[in-house]
Structures are given as structure tokens and as C-alpha cells.
Amino acid sequence: MTAGSSDNVLSAVSDNLKRIRENIAEAKFKAGRTDEVRLMGVTKTVDPEIVSFSVKEGVTLLGENRVQEFLDKRDRYEGSPEIHFIGGLQTNKVKYIIDKVSMIHSADSEKLIREIDRRAVNAGLRMDILIEVNIGGEESKSGVMPEALDELAYMAAEMSGVRLRGLMAIPPIDVNGSSEIYFAKMQRLFSDLKDRTSGDDRFAVDTLSMGMSGDYETAILHGSTIVRIGSVLYGKRIYR
């Protein structure tokens, strides 16, 4: 990017961030919430210069979708953002990120969770995970079906290298053009899991990751604690 175009992009990011924060505050107010909702900057295809600027502007949490892209860009990030991995994760790629992120949102199978556990134990750490739920029952999407959630959650609880922090979802859009019905279902699943595991030291359920650029306000109304924001923060994904 030229100096002029860079200045324009950074100015737009600053304006976008201000608007997103206002929208988050308004959604929390409507929901009667006083707890924290974390804004995650989703960095897929975004230039590290722009990501670093957003960190300076107060975006302290980043979400990475692709292992190789993350590995190529991470050393160019400035500041000390917390980084979560949110994309689909193959078992053979876990070893590359296990000591470089603080949470994995896309734990969607026993096989993957066992590999995360094995790699974490070998690295001498405990990895926070979210179980990805296929709340719409879509064949084309990853995630555990809601009816199989408990079995996977309690399996994860037996492992020493992972700690279950909650749930993640990418809900579909219903016939009315909204994801609200699915957000409501996720809110109930999360609340039920949190209630059932309260007081059980094997669990630390406190995180519900759902809501993206087009629907994060609705997700907040239904209890989301992390909203994953890409295009409305950084602009259309044209940067490399």
C-alpha cells in the first residue's frame, strides 16, 4: 500500500472500531448485560500493518483462521495481542500452533481434541478449547451435533492437556434472513452446560463465541461473550 492509501485504510479501521464498540455497548444495554463482551479482530487475509494498527487502537484479541497464514504473519504483528485459533483445524496442523495461541475455538471431534491434548501435554501446557457446535445441523459444516455435545464435553474433561471453556458456533440464516433462532438455541445449550458443570473443577465454562460482522449485535442479545469481527472492522478482504 502507498502511504496515502495506508492512511485512508487505517483511518477507516479507526472509525469502524468506534462504531463497533458503540454497537456492542448498545446491544449489551438492550440485553441488560453488565458482563464483558470481547471484540475479536479476525485477521484472515488482512495485512499485518493493519492488524497491528488495530491492536494499538485497543483490539487486544485476534482470531486466526488459517495455520500457514498465521505462521507467516505472526512475527510481523506489533504489540502483544492475545491470539485464538478459530478456523477449521486438521489434526496434523495442531503441532504448529499449540504453543502459539491461547485458545482453540474449533474443537469439533474426539480425534481432534485428543490430538490437542497430546500435543499440549508434550509442550507442558494446558490448552483452552471451545467445542464447535453445528447448531443448524448442516451437512456442509463442521461441528458436533447438539445431541452429542455432552459426551464430547465430558470426554474432554478427562484430559489433562485441555480445558473446556465453552462453545462456539457459526449459525446458518433461517428463512426469515436471521440467525436469531440458532443464537437462542446456542444460548440455551451454553447455559445448560454451564449449570451442569458448575462446581466441577474439570470444567471452566465461561465463553460463548458466536456472532460475526453481519450479526454480532443479535449474538450479544443471546449471551455471546466473544464476537468475531472481520470485514466490518478491517474492510473487505482484499489485503495480503
WOCORCOR-V58008 format. One record per run of one state. SS is the DSSP state (A for helix, B for strand, O for the rest). FROM is the first residue (numbers start at 0). LEN is the number of residues. If there is no record, write none. Layout:
SS FROM LEN
SS FROM LEN
//
This chain:
O 0 2
A 2 29
O 31 6
B 37 5
O 42 5
A 47 9
O 56 4
B 60 4
O 64 2
A 66 10
O 76 5
B 81 4
O 85 5
A 90 7
O 97 5
B 102 5
O 107 2
A 109 14
O 123 3
B 126 7
O 133 10
B 143 1
O 144 1
A 145 12
O 157 4
B 161 7
O 168 11
A 179 18
O 197 5
B 202 7
O 209 6
A 215 6
O 221 4
B 225 4
O 229 1
A 230 4
O 234 6
//
